[in-house]
Amino acid sequence: MADWGPVLVGVILFVLLSPGLLIQFPGNCRTIDFGNLETSGRSILMHTIIFFGLFALFTVVIGV
């Protein structure tokens, strides 16, 4: 499982942090929009930074 751990973490985080799917931060009208299925350049950048931080945390620090 050690070989598949980072892959599973990456896939799960990718699905959960896709801008506009569950949440969009920052939103178009508010700070956080829920389930609007829209996106913007700012939200893609923020979700990328959050994804990289969580992925690094789970794979390097915790050692999944």
Short mmCIF file of the C-alpha atoms (twelve columns), coordinates in Angstrom:
data_MODEL
# 
_entry.id   MODEL 
# 
loop_
_atom_site.group_PDB 
_atom_site.id 
_atom_site.type_symbol 
_atom_site.label_atom_id 
_atom_site.label_alt_id 
_atom_site.label_comp_id 
_atom_site.label_asym_id 
_atom_site.label_seq_id 
_atom_site.Cartn_x 
_atom_site.Cartn_y 
_atom_site.Cartn_z 
_atom_site.pdbx_PDB_model_num 
ATOM 1  C CA . MET A 1  0.000   0.000  0.000   1 
ATOM 2  C CA . ALA A 2  2.979   2.303  0.419   1 
ATOM 3  C CA . ASP A 3  3.240   2.693  -3.354  1 
ATOM 4  C CA . TRP A 4  -0.436  3.526  -3.838  1 
ATOM 5  C CA . GLY A 5  -0.843  5.833  -0.821  1 
ATOM 6  C CA . PRO A 6  0.250   9.082  -2.526  1 
ATOM 7  C CA . VAL A 7  -1.786  8.224  -5.628  1 
ATOM 8  C CA . LEU A 8  -4.970  7.709  -3.619  1 
ATOM 9  C CA . VAL A 9  -4.373  10.869 -1.579  1 
ATOM 10 C CA . GLY A 10 -3.832  12.839 -4.795  1 
ATOM 11 C CA . VAL A 11 -6.983  11.528 -6.454  1 
ATOM 12 C CA . ILE A 12 -9.155  12.128 -3.391  1 
ATOM 13 C CA . LEU A 13 -7.825  15.654 -2.887  1 
ATOM 14 C CA . PHE A 14 -8.223  16.410 -6.601  1 
ATOM 15 C CA . VAL A 15 -11.883 15.418 -6.551  1 
ATOM 16 C CA . LEU A 16 -12.646 17.215 -3.287  1 
ATOM 17 C CA . LEU A 17 -10.752 20.394 -4.197  1 
ATOM 18 C CA . SER A 18 -11.944 20.802 -7.779  1 
ATOM 19 C CA . PRO A 19 -13.058 24.455 -7.949  1 
ATOM 20 C CA . GLY A 20 -16.819 24.744 -8.131  1 
ATOM 21 C CA . LEU A 21 -17.620 21.086 -7.487  1 
ATOM 22 C CA . LEU A 22 -18.154 21.206 -3.716  1 
ATOM 23 C CA . ILE A 23 -16.832 24.650 -2.818  1 
ATOM 24 C CA . GLN A 24 -15.291 27.586 -4.618  1 
ATOM 25 C CA . PHE A 25 -12.864 29.763 -2.699  1 
ATOM 26 C CA . PRO A 26 -12.904 32.723 -3.447  1 
ATOM 27 C CA . GLY A 27 -16.353 32.701 -4.963  1 
ATOM 28 C CA . ASN A 28 -17.736 34.955 -7.646  1 
ATOM 29 C CA . CYS A 29 -20.279 36.689 -5.408  1 
ATOM 30 C CA . ARG A 30 -19.196 35.719 -1.880  1 
ATOM 31 C CA . THR A 31 -16.032 34.586 -0.162  1 
ATOM 32 C CA . ILE A 32 -17.072 30.936 -0.413  1 
ATOM 33 C CA . ASP A 33 -19.639 29.568 -2.853  1 
ATOM 34 C CA . PHE A 34 -21.021 26.049 -2.486  1 
ATOM 35 C CA . GLY A 35 -21.788 23.786 -5.447  1 
ATOM 36 C CA . ASN A 36 -22.143 26.449 -8.124  1 
ATOM 37 C CA . LEU A 37 -20.148 24.472 -10.767 1 
ATOM 38 C CA . GLU A 38 -18.401 27.664 -11.911 1 
ATOM 39 C CA . THR A 39 -14.766 28.672 -11.598 1 
ATOM 40 C CA . SER A 40 -12.389 31.583 -12.042 1 
ATOM 41 C CA . GLY A 41 -8.659  32.075 -12.304 1 
ATOM 42 C CA . ARG A 42 -8.385  33.197 -8.681  1 
ATOM 43 C CA . SER A 43 -10.214 30.132 -7.409  1 
ATOM 44 C CA . ILE A 44 -8.044  27.813 -9.520  1 
ATOM 45 C CA . LEU A 45 -4.930  29.412 -8.014  1 
ATOM 46 C CA . MET A 46 -6.238  29.162 -4.442  1 
ATOM 47 C CA . HIS A 47 -7.378  25.545 -4.860  1 
ATOM 48 C CA . THR A 48 -3.964  24.675 -6.369  1 
ATOM 49 C CA . ILE A 49 -2.137  26.155 -3.372  1 
ATOM 50 C CA . ILE A 50 -4.442  24.350 -0.930  1 
ATOM 51 C CA . PHE A 51 -4.047  21.071 -2.882  1 
ATOM 52 C CA . PHE A 52 -0.241  21.304 -2.878  1 
ATOM 53 C CA . GLY A 53 -0.147  22.102 0.846   1 
ATOM 54 C CA . LEU A 54 -2.439  19.236 1.843   1 
ATOM 55 C CA . PHE A 55 -0.755  16.795 -0.527  1 
ATOM 56 C CA . ALA A 56 2.684   17.667 0.867   1 
ATOM 57 C CA . LEU A 57 1.328   17.373 4.412   1 
ATOM 58 C CA . PHE A 58 -0.189  13.945 3.848   1 
ATOM 59 C CA . THR A 59 2.653   12.432 1.799   1 
ATOM 60 C CA . VAL A 60 5.784   13.907 3.361   1 
ATOM 61 C CA . VAL A 61 4.934   14.860 6.935   1 
ATOM 62 C CA . ILE A 62 2.438   12.153 7.838   1 
ATOM 63 C CA . GLY A 63 3.995   9.601  5.488   1 
ATOM 64 C CA . VAL A 64 0.961   8.051  3.848   1 
# 
